[in-house]
Amino acid sequence: MDLSGIKEFFQLLLDSEEIIRYGGLAMVALIVFAENALFFAFFLPGDYLLFLAGLFTSTRQLNWPISIVILVIIVAAVVGSFVGYFFGRALGQGLEQRPDSFFFKRRHLEQSKAFFTKYGGRALVLARFMPVVRTFSPIIAGTIRMPLRSFSFYNILGGAIWGISLPLAGYYLGQSFPGIINYVEWIIVFFLVITSVALVRTFLKMRSTRKQPAD
């Protein structure tokens, strides 16, 4: 087995700049779909991939109208979450008993379930901006048999907000400051720090809430 080839493949999947430069819009859509649909794809880039897609569109390195880029991202995110939801309905109970592996950590499922329990349907909107939780929330919704109509509403709403806000932010920033394309690495670091802090704060808050005695 060529381990160096496997390593290069995973490095490509984690490199948003390379995904956009060489994979184009189709690769962006595939990554967005997988991250929202497949429990073992939680590690794929999400927020900063969307931001960079908008930024690269503004500098014509991604040669599509921003409206098409946004539409493709929204469709990929929404369809991906529907796949996750139906996967949860069909196999969610078995997933809770699945042992930890390289691609699956049970704590991710438990954290997402606690987040979903606290925020209900709104979790599907909030989770769009939270790595890991974004992947597992649709699965949790399916596991607990959330009504399809309610799930559809929050799924489409969250997908639209996520799929519009981040690409547009990148697009208009690129329009206003074209030179920012030279600082892609710092943009990625910024998103990683912001999302990590938000994720840690949310889970710490939920943990402290669960430890409080019931009234």
VONU-528829 format. One record per residue: residue number from 1; x negated, y, z of N, C-alpha, C, O in turn. Coordinates in steps of 0.001 Angstrom, whole numbers, plus 500000, padded with zeros to 6 digits. Atoms other than C-alpha are relative to their C-alpha. Layout:
GUNU  num     nxx     nyy     nzz    caxx    cayy    cazz     cxx     cyy     czz     oxx     oyy     ozz
GUNU  NUM       X       Y       Z       X       Y       Z       X       Y       Z       X       Y       Z
...
This chain:
GUNU  num     nxx     nyy     nzz    caxx    cayy    cazz     cxx     cyy     czz     oxx     oyy     ozz
GUNU    1  499151  498801  500000  500000  500000  500000  499116  501247  500000  498182  501343  500796
GUNU    2  500790  498774  500104  498613  503420  499016  500487  501002  501043  501450  501735  500814
GUNU    3  499580  499116  498907  498835  505328  502311  499779  501464  499650  500537  502328  500090
GUNU    4  500260  498619  500377  497320  508459  500795  501140  500545  499138  501510  501714  499257
GUNU    5  498867  499574  500826  500148  508583  498241  501240  500275  500828  501971  501231  500568
GUNU    6  498857  499792  499108  502770  508214  500973  499834  501291  500779  500786  502053  500948
GUNU    7  500286  498775  499251  501089  510975  502981  500242  501235  499144  500827  502215  499606
GUNU    8  499792  498866  500905  501086  513294  499972  501479  500226  499729  501923  501367  499605
GUNU    9  498565  499877  500249  504771  512548  499360  500690  500720  501155  501509  501610  500929
GUNU   10  499381  499365  498846  505751  513521  502913  499526  501448  500150  500296  502307  500581
GUNU   11  500477  498625  499962  503553  516619  502753  500771  500869  499015  501074  502028  499299
GUNU   12  499211  499273  500989  505427  517643  499614  501401  500290  500537  501912  501396  500364
GUNU   13  498657  499820  499473  508802  517118  501335  500050  501085  501061  501079  501741  501225
GUNU   14  500042  499016  498924  507715  519386  504195  499507  501362  499537  499522  502320  500311
GUNU   15  500547  498748  500518  506246  522097  501986  501046  500696  499136  501223  500358  497966
GUNU   16  498910  499326  500705  509067  524437  501001  499512  500713  498744  500197  500724  497721
GUNU   17  500534  499276  501152  506879  526459  498675  499774  499058  498827  500117  499391  497692
GUNU   18  500241  500966  501065  505839  523381  496696  501309  499444  499450  501441  499230  498245
GUNU   19  498688  500502  500422  509427  522090  496613  500615  500938  498975  501131  500503  497945
GUNU   20  499362  499017  500876  510618  525308  495008  499194  500202  498722  499761  500280  497632
GUNU   21  500844  499727  501169  507651  525867  492694  500060  498870  498979  500128  499124  497776
GUNU   22  500135  501132  500910  507552  522371  491228  501282  499173  499853  501464  498478  498853
GUNU   23  498758  500761  500086  510953  520860  491983  501170  500819  499512  502163  500271  499033
GUNU   24  498935  499125  500466  513075  523878  491148  501270  499875  500818  501259  499339  501926
GUNU   25  498719  499970  499306  516706  524277  492111  500528  498596  500276  501177  498371  501297
GUNU   26  499522  501371  499800  517445  520565  491696  499387  499389  501258  500078  498706  502014
GUNU   27  500663  500534  498818  514886  519657  494361  500497  500685  501264  500651  500041  502302
GUNU   28  499432  499272  498860  516201  522363  496684  501347  499393  500381  501617  499150  501557
GUNU   29  498682  500583  499746  519707  520930  496318  499877  498614  500612  500629  498274  501526
GUNU   30  500188  501352  499481  518457  517386  496958  499553  500033  501465  500049  499255  502279
GUNU   31  500479  499887  498621  516603  518424  500139  501128  500461  500919  501306  499912  502006
GUNU   32  498878  499500  499193  519615  520390  501436  501028  498898  500218  501513  498710  501333
GUNU   33  499040  501099  499877  521934  517469  500723  499504  498952  500989  500238  498541  501887
GUNU   34  500543  501064  499140  519644  514926  502402  499959  500427  501452  500306  499641  502334
GUNU   35  500114  499545  498610  519072  517041  505512  501356  500057  500684  501453  499863  501895
GUNU   36  498658  499921  499437  522810  517442  505993  500737  498669  499994  501764  498533  500658
GUNU   37  499263  501255  500168  523779  513875  505082  499376  498810  500712  500095  497930  501184
GUNU   38  500700  501210  499587  521133  511433  506293  499321  500203  501345  498514  501120  501497
GUNU   39  500526  499815  498652  520243  510982  509962  498482  499934  500042  497868  500557  500909
GUNU   40  501456  500122  499981  516645  510051  509102  499308  501135  499241  498083  501139  499115
GUNU   41  500578  498877  500743  516162  513281  507089  499992  501279  500826  499877  502372  500272
GUNU   42  499926  498827  499132  516351  515607  510110  498733  500847  499946  498769  502031  500283
GUNU   43  501276  499291  499980  512678  516568  509653  499811  500900  498776  498861  501681  498732
GUNU   44  500165  499221  501225  513202  518150  506224  500209  501490  500266  500955  501855  501175
GUNU   45  499843  498552  499797  512921  521947  505917  501406  500447  499641  501987  499965  498668
GUNU   46  498646  499532  500242  516219  523767  506085  500076  501509  499871  500172  502038  498764
GUNU   47  499800  498554  500000  516454  527418  507089  499001  500733  499118  499386  501537  498270
GUNU   48  500980  499237  500780  513199  528636  505626  499960  499557  498539  499499  500312  497683
GUNU   49  499879  500400  501402  513757  526579  502461  501025  500882  499296  500797  501324  498169
GUNU   50  498968  499141  500580  516939  528576  501835  499501  501428  499842  499729  502074  498819
GUNU   51  500535  498637  500050  515213  531850  502672  499005  500137  498851  499057  501105  498092
GUNU   52  500995  499935  501068  512321  531088  500329  500626  499826  498624  500134  500381  497642
GUNU   53  499300  500136  501283  514733  530008  497594  500505  501363  499538  500391  501708  498362
GUNU   54  499561  498646  500342  516234  533492  497717  498837  500900  499654  498907  501681  498705
GUNU   55  501188  499174  500251  512801  535110  497895  499392  499689  498646  499035  500604  497903
GUNU   56  500591  500389  501281  511477  533122  494925  500923  500339  498832  500457  500548  497712
GUNU   57  499071  499570  501047  514629  533946  492967  499791  501473  499672  499854  501873  498509
GUNU   58  500197  498561  500212  513974  537658  493454  498720  500290  499229  498644  501292  498518
GUNU   59  501264  499801  500706  510416  537282  492107  499925  499176  498708  498883  499136  498054
GUNU   60  499849  500779  501240  511595  535025  489214  499146  498739  499982  498958  498144  498920
GUNU   61  500677  501286  499958  509545  532060  490379  501001  498850  500029  500680  497714  499679
GUNU   62  498863  500911  500151  512880  530316  490674  500941  500703  499037  501649  501639  499410
GUNU   63  499386  499240  501086  514435  531321  487391  501487  499689  499847  501921  499158  498825
GUNU   64  498547  500140  500013  518140  531206  488249  500622  501252  500602  500000  501903  501442
GUNU   65  499298  498892  499319  520681  533916  489119  500228  499637  501468  500468  498473  501787
GUNU   66  499836  500264  498566  520999  534259  492899  501384  499418  500289  501537  498630  501223
GUNU   67  498653  500537  499785  524735  533516  492617  500035  498485  499770  500715  497763  500499
GUNU   68  500056  501436  500279  523985  530086  491100  499225  499281  501097  499622  498201  501536
GUNU   69  500800  500591  498923  521313  529368  493714  500852  499824  501255  500824  498770  501891
GUNU   70  499145  500049  498804  523771  530174  496511  501086  498941  499840  501337  498159  500756
GUNU   71  498926  500971  500236  526571  528122  494952  499486  498563  500111  500131  497718  500732
GUNU   72  500574  501356  499960  524336  525057  494507  499660  499611  501436  499914  498477  501842
GUNU   73  500357  500280  498609  523075  525303  498100  501243  499710  500832  501254  498761  501617
GUNU   74  498768  500206  499237  526594  525610  499533  500604  498633  499677  500978  497884  500580
GUNU   75  499421  501291  500405  527870  522633  497511  499181  498848  500568  499746  497883  501082
GUNU   76  500865  501073  499488  524855  520498  498504  500163  499840  501506  500200  498718  502011
GUNU   77  499858  500054  498544  525258  521403  502187  501346  499426  500409  501421  498583  501303
GUNU   78  498650  500446  499650  529012  520834  502299  500188  498524  499647  500700  497753  500460
GUNU   79  499871  501401  500405  528921  517564  500345  499141  499110  500904  499570  498024  501295
GUNU   80  500861  500762  499112  526000  516366  502467  500632  499772  501360  500554  498670  501903
GUNU   81  499346  500137  498700  527908  517023  505680  501212  499084  499937  501498  498370  500898
GUNU   82  498887  500956  500158  530946  515162  504342  499468  498564  500006  500086  497674  500590
GUNU   83  500603  501336  499981  528676  512172  503723  499632  499613  501431  499874  498483  501852
GUNU   84  500338  500261  498609  527376  512477  507301  501224  499701  500842  501189  498826  501707
GUNU   85  498749  500198  499254  530937  512704  508641  500553  498592  499778  500900  497898  500733
GUNU   86  499443  501332  500296  532127  509554  506871  499051  498893  500433  499486  497793  500774
GUNU   87  500951  500959  499451  528936  507777  507840  500255  499821  501497  500221  498702  502009
GUNU   88  499706  500059  498572  529740  508650  511464  501276  499234  500290  501338  498467  501252
GUNU   89  498736  500734  499820  533293  507350  511116  499805  498501  499814  500406  497693  500522
GUNU   90  500175  501413  500327  532087  504080  509654  498996  499289  500910  499211  498148  501317
GUNU   91  501097  500687  499316  528887  503375  511561  499498  500735  501243  498472  500359  501811
GUNU   92  500482  499180  498894  528605  505955  514330  499790  499237  501287  498800  499461  501983
GUNU   93  500128  500768  498760  529179  503528  517188  498741  499135  499973  498048  499012  500984
GUNU   94  501207  500803  500116  526422  501271  515911  498742  500852  500084  497714  500397  500585
GUNU   95  501151  499103  499964  524092  504259  515540  499612  500321  501438  498432  500483  501747
GUNU   96  500277  499693  498602  524436  504981  519265  499218  498878  500675  498532  499116  501670
GUNU   97  500721  501140  499429  523025  501512  519990  498679  499731  499284  497936  498826  499665
GUNU   98  501202  500227  500795  520214  501789  517458  498754  500332  500814  498715  501377  501464
GUNU   99  501234  499699  499261  516718  501565  518992  499212  501122  499321  499372  501368  498125
GUNU  100  500834  498942  500551  514256  504412  518527  499039  499446  498963  498552  498321  499078
GUNU  101  500958  500362  501035  512077  504306  515442  499343  501275  499502  499616  502364  500009
GUNU  102  500683  498823  500543  509870  506620  513407  500997  500995  499423  500806  502204  499553
GUNU  103  499030  499133  500654  512908  507986  511532  501223  500299  500860  502081  501086  500460
GUNU  104  498802  499796  499185  515419  507874  514378  499630  500081  501474  498945  499205  502003
GUNU  105  500177  499835  498568  515333  509182  517940  501385  500162  500632  502136  501065  500264
GUNU  106  498672  499971  499412  518375  508509  520096  500261  501320  500736  501404  501769  500833
GUNU  107  499812  498738  499278  517762  511702  522066  500541  501089  499071  501263  501980  499518
GUNU  108  499463  499017  500947  518495  513709  518902  501514  499847  499890  502247  500834  499829
GUNU  109  498565  500263  500070  521895  512063  518697  500694  500473  501278  501763  501081  501221
GUNU  110  499401  499609  498723  522582  512649  522390  500030  501516  500168  501012  502070  500664
GUNU  111  500039  498543  499918  521499  516292  522227  501074  500624  499117  501756  501567  499517
GUNU  112  498988  499470  500925  523723  516909  519223  501406  499745  500525  502297  500578  500356
GUNU  113  498687  500316  499450  526645  515182  520939  500356  500956  501132  501499  501400  501237
GUNU  114  499763  499040  498917  526252  517418  524009  500317  501375  499441  501197  502068  499950
GUNU  115  499751  498710  500650  526107  520478  521756  501397  500035  499398  502100  501040  499508
GUNU  116  498689  500070  500629  529218  519347  519890  501103  500010  501049  502138  500650  500861
GUNU  117  499010  500037  498920  531090  518607  523129  500222  501389  500581  501351  501747  500915
GUNU  118  499901  498667  499409  530346  522111  524422  500730  500978  499084  501566  501756  499543
GUNU  119  499487  498978  500917  531274  524070  521300  501122  499520  499082  501714  500334  498373
GUNU  120  498915  500494  500828  533786  521819  519548  499732  500235  498525  498603  500087  498057
GUNU  121  500128  499789  501430  534431  522630  515916  499017  501097  499646  498387  501053  498589
GUNU  122  500952  498917  500262  532360  525810  516190  498575  499481  499891  497724  500113  499266
GUNU  123  501345  500572  500072  529332  523562  516620  499582  499746  498562  498399  499843  498237
GUNU  124  500322  500264  501396  529544  522720  512923  499518  501258  499288  498747  501182  498331
GUNU  125  500465  498731  500563  529057  526407  512122  498667  500387  500627  497715  500721  499921
GUNU  126  501228  499620  499300  526432  527127  514787  498843  499080  499647  497703  499525  499517
GUNU  127  501055  500981  500243  524524  523926  514035  499309  500200  498660  498187  499730  498471
GUNU  128  500630  499754  501297  523845  525055  510474  498662  500710  500163  497767  500553  499332
GUNU  129  501215  499220  499802  521155  527323  511899  499071  499352  501023  498150  500000  501519
GUNU  130  500801  500692  498998  519657  524710  514244  499470  498694  499432  500247  497782  499149
GUNU  131  500576  501255  500508  517229  522049  512995  500395  498820  500875  500669  498998  502062
GUNU  132  499641  501262  499352  518016  518443  513968  501498  499950  500284  502191  499043  499821
GUNU  133  498563  499953  499697  521453  519419  515319  500804  500110  498715  501887  499537  498599
GUNU  134  499328  499848  501298  522394  520417  511776  500238  498645  499345  501274  498431  498715
GUNU  135  499895  501321  500620  521792  516835  510646  500995  499105  500733  501771  498383  500107
GUNU  136  499226  500956  499216  523532  515036  513496  501427  500454  500298  502272  499609  500596
GUNU  137  498653  499523  499663  526610  517255  514065  501102  499375  499146  502122  498961  499698
GUNU  138  498945  500667  500792  528605  515875  511084  500183  498543  500388  501303  498034  500389
GUNU  139  499912  501399  499591  527779  512346  512212  500784  499882  501302  501622  498992  501451
GUNU  140  499273  499999  498731  529013  513137  515729  501486  500256  499759  502343  499611  500363
GUNU  141  498608  499692  500318  532186  514655  514276  500720  498764  499470  501874  498519  499819
GUNU  142  499401  501225  500509  532834  511425  512405  500123  498936  501067  501116  498209  501111
GUNU  143  499989  501010  498944  531963  509251  515397  501169  500191  500959  501799  499219  501375
GUNU  144  498911  499725  499062  534515  510977  517649  501343  500151  499286  502349  500505  499902
GUNU  145  498772  499958  500811  537089  510898  514828  500643  501383  499998  501857  501506  500161
GUNU  146  499468  498653  500166  537463  514654  514480  500916  500007  498782  500549  499469  497737
GUNU  147  499094  499978  501161  540492  515291  512214  499317  500545  498756  498596  501541  498820
GUNU  148  500681  499626  501234  539358  515558  508612  500297  501438  499605  499420  502143  499106
GUNU  149  499648  498621  500370  541259  518816  508073  499172  500997  500789  498651  501955  500217
GUNU  150  500793  499098  499170  539505  520507  511005  498531  499956  499602  497870  500989  499492
GUNU  151  501395  500123  500406  536139  519121  509987  499756  500720  498682  498753  501417  498531
GUNU  152  500164  499374  501314  536633  520304  506408  499923  501511  500118  499098  502153  499470
GUNU  153  499990  498542  499825  537439  523843  507541  498657  500494  500535  498050  501395  499956
GUNU  154  501247  499544  499382  534385  524206  509798  498786  499648  499148  497800  500385  499136
GUNU  155  501094  500390  500876  532145  522355  507369  499829  501000  498865  498715  501451  498596
GUNU  156  500069  499050  501117  532988  524649  504459  499630  501393  500494  498837  502091  499861
GUNU  157  500320  498680  499442  532875  527768  506647  498520  500083  500357  497834  501033  499981
GUNU  158  501404  499993  499613  529506  526857  508120  499064  499920  498812  498053  500620  498763
GUNU  159  500824  500117  501189  528084  525794  504768  499931  501295  499210  498883  501642  498666
GUNU  160  499961  498734  500735  529181  529077  503177  499167  501070  500709  498400  501788  500067
GUNU  161  500761  498992  499249  527738  531260  505962  498503  499726  499897  497713  500636  499648
GUNU  162  501410  500396  500064  524453  529342  505985  499445  500171  498589  498350  500699  498398
GUNU  163  500464  499994  501381  524209  529063  502210  499984  501365  499350  499339  501559  498319
GUNU  164  499999  498628  500539  524904  532753  501619  498986  500873  500727  498207  501585  500094
GUNU  165  500785  499045  499210  523116  534526  504463  498491  499862  499796  497807  500860  499565
GUNU  166  501452  500169  500070  519635  533010  504269  499427  500252  498599  498428  500962  498477
GUNU  167  500524  499665  501327  519141  533035  500472  500120  501497  499671  499217  502071  499064
GUNU  168  499843  498567  500272  520520  536587  500268  498981  500826  500763  498446  501803  500238
GUNU  169  501010  499278  499218  518220  537742  503060  498643  499928  499304  497944  500934  499180
GUNU  170  501259  500150  500715  515237  536313  501195  499986  500765  498686  498974  501358  498315
GUNU  171  499909  499330  501301  516440  537731  497881  499821  501512  500137  499035  502114  499405
GUNU  172  500071  498541  499859  516909  541307  499082  498688  500442  500617  498212  501539  500325
GUNU  173  501316  499661  499473  513682  541254  501077  498960  499963  498886  498069  500810  498829
GUNU  174  500908  500077  501136  511856  540147  497937  500183  501155  499025  499215  501626  498427
GUNU  175  499728  498849  500859  513549  542909  495941  499390  501277  500566  498859  502109  499831
GUNU  176  500484  498783  499346  512542  545541  498485  498486  499989  500187  497834  501028  500083
GUNU  177  501439  500112  499735  509028  544231  499216  499426  498837  499191  499218  497757  499744
GUNU  178  500477  501101  500848  507719  542156  496273  498708  499366  500510  498472  498181  500278
GUNU  179  501264  500517  499517  504334  541771  497949  500130  498975  501105  499159  498307  501459
GUNU  180  499809  500948  498895  505855  539674  500705  499818  498561  499541  499638  497666  500367
GUNU  181  500187  501348  500533  505531  536657  498412  498618  499459  500359  498404  498247  500346
GUNU  182  501352  500415  499634  501861  536592  499457  499886  499569  501458  498813  499175  501913
GUNU  183  500032  500332  498575  502830  535907  503071  501005  498893  500332  501630  498896  501392
GUNU  184  499039  501091  499829  504934  532774  502651  499717  499196  501265  500642  498815  501982
GUNU  185  500341  500810  498816  503029  530902  505372  500491  500651  501283  500964  499967  502191
GUNU  186  499560  499286  498794  503848  533581  507936  501515  500000  500120  502056  499977  501226
GUNU  187  498537  500091  499983  507507  533515  506941  500435  498658  500576  501357  498592  501390
GUNU  188  499670  501341  499497  507606  529771  507595  499740  499916  501496  500561  499382  502243
GUNU  189  500309  500001  498564  505883  530218  510974  501060  500765  500774  501484  500327  501843
GUNU  190  498969  499192  499340  508407  532935  511877  501285  499193  500181  501864  499184  501267
GUNU  191  498764  500786  499915  511371  530671  511092  499844  498833  500968  500768  498519  501719
GUNU  192  500222  501118  499079  509843  527753  512965  500054  500461  501446  500627  499777  502294
GUNU  193  499990  499484  498625  509322  529871  516074  501412  500375  500424  501848  500004  501513
GUNU  194  498645  499551  499661  512810  531428  515987  500934  498817  500215  501656  498774  501211
GUNU  195  499084  501134  499882  514656  528157  515404  499626  499102  501174  500504  498556  501842
GUNU  196  500421  500832  498872  512567  526273  517958  500408  500620  501323  500885  499921  502216
GUNU  197  499605  499309  498763  513186  528882  520651  501501  499903  500206  501957  499634  501317
GUNU  198  498541  500089  499888  516926  528915  519902  500439  498600  500395  501345  498431  501211
GUNU  199  499651  501390  499710  517066  525121  520004  499693  499656  501456  500521  499056  502141
GUNU  200  500398  500303  498618  515190  524848  523308  500904  500728  500988  501339  500136  501976
GUNU  201  499140  499233  499088  517240  527603  524960  501393  499403  500082  501972  499326  501165
GUNU  202  498657  500581  500012  520516  526005  523904  500059  498718  500813  500979  498532  501610
GUNU  203  499983  501277  499296  519629  522565  525231  499704  500161  501486  500255  499427  502306
GUNU  204  500252  499737  498586  518214  523947  528492  501248  500536  500680  501544  500190  501824
GUNU  205  498767  499442  499443  521421  525886  529018  501046  498908  500186  501739  498876  501202
GUNU  206  499032  501086  499885  523551  522804  528327  499614  499041  501124  500480  498529  501835
GUNU  207  500445  500899  498933  521416  520705  530676  500321  500580  501370  500774  499859  502259
GUNU  208  499703  499387  498711  521802  523208  533511  501495  500019  500279  501924  499916  501428
GUNU  209  498530  500021  499833  525565  523342  532882  500469  498642  500442  501347  498542  501299
GUNU  210  499593  501353  499619  525870  519559  533133  499604  499647  501426  500252  498819  502066
GUNU  211  500462  500296  498650  523931  519546  536416  500816  500703  501066  500754  500334  502238
GUNU  212  499174  499295  499017  526352  521982  538064  501137  499116  500462  501727  498403  499650
GUNU  213  498895  500828  499511  528921  520295  540302  501324  500474  499449  501533  501671  499254
GUNU  214  498692  499656  500545  532445  520178  538956  500794  500759  501054  500668  500508  502252
GUNU  215  499148  499234  499088  534911  522637  540448  501097  499101  500549  501926  499551  501339
